[in-house]
Structures are given as structure tokens and as C-alpha cells.
């Protein structure tokens, strides 16, 4: 195994280098005093493990680790720190291990044992995968793609199969960070914005620690579930590349490009309606998602009403009413929905339906809002009941 040591203190460098050479399983061992020097070396040389000090000036170990992961996700990071309570959770999530200073031979031996075991496991897994690799058909690839649900509640599933495992988030903030980066997928988002949106109530140091912790959790998810997406880092900014992740909101928005409902697309659009389990990230109530949530809700409402109009024109008034009644539960004060429902009842020659609907709608407006129906709604009601 090949390794480098990154520490701004020369005595600490030499001490760890001697211990590694004495163990004999890691060779060669080269030392660097700054994260930038180490990154320049790693850009042109392959190593198995980086022993990385946390408390370095200019670029600390946590930031250096992010750049190392960008260069090669197969490099194992082992943090070295003088403080037992310094972001230990973050170390455990992303790093293979962490070691307290001063480094003891016994503790280092355990770390190298662990490193050797991990390397052996991944080498065997890679060899097995190479032997078993075959060309799956397109349908199989689709079913094995990871799935993301964002309507009502954010959930990630290992695949698109019905029995697929659902990811359990370690913290609500790692879940929100993923949601925020997915919300801005493909775009670079600065650390400052992330800290302001997700950790504004904490000090900068504490916020940065929790940000790194959450980043590590997301990267661990992407890697362990074999997702082709990446969480990239550059110039103090993050960017989520979704890769093969299939999301309900992207499917929904792609379907919204339809020009009109017709016999060729109506069944597909009915399936799109079913994707809308609730408003976008509704149960999380993120401030930053509300504008998008309102936009998607408008599109959903328009889609359902378009399908209902199509059903009415095709003589399927009952089916249209079922769609609109469900929609009215979400939008109980919508004058537009009420008017369309009256038109559908009229197409069915159901005068009693028009009367019931109008009077119940009027009562809801009066009791809940203290309003009367809009003149346009009242005028339509009068014209339809005079027939």
C-alpha cells in the first residue's frame, strides 16, 4: 500500500512516517506540509491512503479531504487530530478511521489492519463484479436505477422495484442538504449559501462541521448504493450531479411540456397525475422550497383540469367529476375548479349536481373566508340553472 502524510508540523510528520515504515505494510511514505502540496502530488500520483491532519492553516483537513474525494474516491482518508471532540462524527462517516495525537504504535497498527481488510474486500468485490459483468437489457437497467420521491416527503429508494429498500437518513440536516442540492441540481452552490439556508442559527465553525458531516453522509449514500451521481466540490462550492437517479418531480416536469390533451397522451398523463402524492417537499416545510412548491401545484391543478375537460368532451362526465372532487379537496376555495365542475354537471344534464356544488361552495367560502363567490362563478351558475 502507498500512503502520504499531510501535517503542517514537521515533528508530527516524521513521527508518523517512522511508525508507518516500521510496520512495513505501507511503502513508500511521503510527507507534505500543506493540503495544496498534497493535492498537487495526488493529481499525478496514485496512493491508497492519506493520513490527514485536521488543524492546518489555509486549507484544513476537512476541506482537503473534499478535494481528495474529487480527485479519486478510492483514496482512503485517515484523519489525525489532537482533539477527541473535534468533528468526530464527520471523521467516522467519511474517513476510514481517525487517530488522536500523539499517535501510538498500537493504535496505528489497528488502523493499518482495518485498512488492509478494507482493501482486500474491495479487491475481491471488484474481481467478482468483473467476472459476473454482463450486458443487461434496457428495461432491467431502468428497474435497477435508484428512485427519488419529492412530492409530499423526500425518500430515496435503492431501485425502482416495488420492494426496494428505502434510505434511512442519519440526520434531518443531511436529508435537507440533499433536498437543497437536488433542488438546485447541476448548479454550483456556495458554502455561504448553504450555511445561511440550513445552519443560520449556528456559529460558522459549528455550521461548517455539520455541513461536512452531511456532505459525507450523502457521498457515502451515493457510493454504497452504486449511484452514478456525484457530489462535487470546487472553489468553496458544491454541486449535485444526479446521474442515474430517477425522480418523480423530473418526470412530472418533463410531462408538463404537452400542448394539449389528446388520445395519444391522455393515459400517460393520467399516470403523471398519480405521481403527485402531495405538494413538493410538503411535510418538510422548507422555506426555500415554497416558491417551487407553488409552481408545481399550479401545474398539477392545470393538468388535472385539462384531463377533466378532455373527459367531459369525450362524454365521461362521471370520471371528470371524480378527478375534480379530489382536486377540490386540495383547493377548496378555487373558483375555477368550481366553475369547471358546474360545466361538467351541465354536460351530464345533472341540475341537482350543479345546485349541490354551488351551495356547498358558497357555504365554505362564507364560513371559512367570509366571502361570496366571484361574479363570474355566480353568473355561470345562474346561466346553467336556467336551462
N, C-alpha and C positions, 0 to 999 in steps of 0.2 A: 504494500500500500504506500501511496505517496501522499505527503502532507506538507502544509505550510503553517507557520506560526505567525500571527499578526498581533503585536503588542508594542505600545509606544515606550515601554520601559525595557531597556536593554538587559538588565539582570534577570528579569522575568522571562524574556526571550530565551536567554542562554540556559536558564534552569530547565525550562520545559523542553528545549531541544535536546539537552543531555539525557533527560529522563526517557524521551522517545527513542533516542538512539540506543540507550541501554536495554530497552525492551526488545528491540531487534525486529519487530514486525512492521515497522513503518520506516521506510528509507527510499529516497533521501528526504531530509527535512530542511526546508529553507525558511528564513525568518525575514519579516518585514516590519517596519515601524509605523506605517500608516495604512489605512484602508485603501487609499488611492494606489499606493505602490503594489499592494496585493492584487488589486483588480487589474492593473496593467499586466502583471505576471500571468494571472489566470486567463486573460484574454488570448494568450498564446501558448499556454501550457496546461496539460490536464493533470489534475490531482484528485485524490479520493476524499480527502478530509481537510478542513480548515479549522485550526484552533484559533478562536477569535476573541480578543479582549473586548469587553464592553466599554470601559471608560477611556476612550481615546479622544483626543481633540480633533476638531474639524469634522471628521466623519466617525461617529461612534460605531460600535459593533453591530447594533441593530440595523442601522442604515446600510452598513457594508454588507450585511447578510442579505438584504433585499437585492442589492446589485449582484451578489454572487448567485442567487437563485435565478436572476435574469440570464446570467451567462451560461449556467449549467445546473439544472435542477437535480442532477445526480450527485453533485458535490454534497457531502455531509458536513454540517456545521456543528462544531462543539464550542459553546461559549465558555469563556474563562472570566470570572468576576471575583472581586474582593468582597462583594456584598451579597449575603444569602437571600435577602429580601428584595433584590433588585430585578423586578420583572421575571421572576422565576417561572411563572406560568407561561409567559411568552417563549422562554427557552425550551420548555418541555414540549410545547406544541410544534415548533418549527425545527429546533435543533435536535440532533441525535442525542445530545447529552449536554450537561453543563458541569463545570468543575470550579470549586472555590479555591481562591488563592490563600496561602501558598499551596501549590499543587504537591500532593504527596504521591510517592511511587505506587502505594496500594490503590489509591483512588484512580490513578491514571491507568493502572492495569485493568481495572474493571471497565473503564471506558473503552479501552482498546479491545477487550474481549467482546463487548457489545458491538463495537464497530465491525469486528471480524464476522460476528454472527449475522449482522445485517447484510454485509457484503455477500456472504455465502448464500443467504436466502434469495437475494435479488438476482445473483448469477444463475442459480438453479431455475428460478421462475422465468428468466429471460430465455434460457435454453429450452425449457418446456414449451414456452409460447412459440418459439421458432419452429419446433418440430410439429406442433399442432396447428400452426397457422394455415388457414385455408381461405379461399375467396368466398365470403358469404354473399347471398343474393341481396338485392336492394331492399326488399321487404324486411329481411332479418336485421339489416343494419338499422333501419328505422325503428324497429321494435326495441333494439338494444340501446338506442340513444337515450341519454338522461332527459328527464322531463321536469319542467318548472311550471308551477301554478302560481299566479299572482292575483287572480280575481278572488276577492274576499280574504284570503290568507295566503301567505307565501310558504310554499312547500316545494322541496326538491326530491325527486324520486330517481332511484338508480337507473331505471329504464322506463319505457312506455308500456310495459306489460302490466296487466291488472294487479298482479300480486307483488309488484316491485316494492323494494324496501324504501322507506321514507327517511330522509336525513334528519337526525336529531341535533339541533343546534346546541352548542355548549353554552353560549350566552346569547341574550337577546340583542346585544350590540353587534355581534358578529353577523347575526341574521339581518339587522338593519343595514350594516355596511354592505353586505352582499346585495340587498334590495336597492340601496342607493347607487351602487356601481352598475348594477343591471339597468336601473332606471336611466343611467347615462352611458349605457353600453357603447363601447367603441370610442368614447370621448375621454380625454385626459382630465382628471380631477385633482386639484392640488391638495396637499396635506392641510393647508389652511382652511380650505372649504370644508373638508371632511371633519376637522376638529370643530369648526363653527357649527356645522349642521348636526353632528352626533354627540360631541362632548363639550359643548359650550359651557356647561356648568362646572367643569373641572379645570384644574391648573393645566398649563401646557405640558408639563412633564408627565403628569398622570394621564392626560389625554393621549399623548404620544405613545405611552406604554400600552394603553388599551387599544389604540389603533393598530400597533404592531401585533398585539395578541390576536386581534380579529383578522388581520391580514393573513397571519399564519394559519388560522383555522380554515379560512377559505381556500388557501393554497393546498392545505392538507386534504380537504374535500375533493378538489379538482384532481389531485394526483391519485388518491386512493380509489376513487370511483372511475378512473380511466377516462376522464373527460378531456376533450381536445382543447377546451378553452384555457385561457391564461389570465392571470392577474399580473399585469406588467407594472414596472416601476421605473421612472426616469425623471430626473430633474425635479425631485420632490413632488411628483405627481403619480397617480395610479390610473390604470385603465383596464377595464374588464373586457376581454375578448371571449365571446360566448361559445365559440367553436361549435360542437355538435349538440349543444343544449337546445331542446325544443320547448318553447314557451307558449302558453295559451294566449298571452297578450300579443305576441308577434303574429300568431295565426289569425287572431281576431282582426288586427290592424291590416294585415295583407288582404283579408276578405272584404274590408271596407272600400276597396277600390272598385266595387261593382258600380255600373252606370244605372242599371235598373233591374228589377226582379223579373225573371223570365223562367220558362220551363227548364232551361238548361242549367240554371244555377240555384233554383229555389231550394232543392233538397240539401245541397251543400251549405247554403246559408242558414237553413234550419239547424244544422249541426253546429254552426258557429254560434248561434244563439245559446245553445246549451253550454258553451264554454263559460258564459257569464254567470258564475255562481254567486256573485256579489260584486260590489264596487272594487275597483283596483286597490289592493292592499288595505281594504276596508277595516279589518279587525285590528290592524296595527296603528292606524290613526297617525301616520307620519305627516308632519306639517308640509314637508317638501313634496309629497305625492298628491296633494289635494287638487292642484290645477289639472294634472294628468287624469286624475280620477273623474273630475267633472267632464273633461273632454271625452273620455271613453264612455261615460254614462250617456252623454248626448248621442254618441254614435250608436250605442246599443238601443236606445229608445227609437232612434230613426230607423234602424234595421228592423226591429220588431213591427213598427208601424207600417213599413213598406211591405213586409211579408203579409201582414193582416190585410192591407189594401189588395194585394195580389189574390189572397184567398177570397175576399169579398167579390172581386171581379170574376173569379172562377166559380162563383156560386157556393163557396164553402164558408158561409157566414158563421156557422157554429164554431168552426176551427179558428176563425179570425177572432171571435169573441173570447175564446179560451186564452189565446195569446194576449189579448188586450187586458183581460181581467188580471192576469199575472203581472203585466206591466204596470197596471194601475196600482197594484199593491206597493210597488216601488215608488211610483209617482202619483200619490193620491190627490194632489192638487193641480194636476196638469189639465188645463182646459183643452189642449189639442187632442189628448187621448180621449177625453170625454166626448168631444165632437166626432171623432172618428168612430167611436163605439156607437153613437147615435146613428150615424150613417150606415153602419153595418146592420144594426137592428132594422133600420128602414129598408135596407135591401132584402131583408128576410120578411118584410111586412109584419114586424113584431111591434105594434104600438105599445103594448104593455111593457116591453123591454125598454123602450125609449122613456116612458114615464117613470119607471122604477129607477133607471140610471140617473135621469136628470134630478129627480127629487132627492135621491141619496147623495148625489154630488153636491147639490145645493146645501144640504144639511151639514155635510162635512166641512164645506167652506165656511159656513156661518159659525159652527161650533168651535172649529179649530183656529180659524183666522179672522173671524168677524167680517168676512167678505161676502159679496154676492157674485154670481157667475158673470163673466165678461159679457158685454152686449152681443158680441159675435156668437157666443155659446147660446145665450137666451134666444137670439133671433133664429138660429138654426133649429132649436127645439120647437119654437112656435111654428116654423115652416113645415117641419116634419110631422107634427101632430095635427096639422090642418088637413092632411091628405085624406 
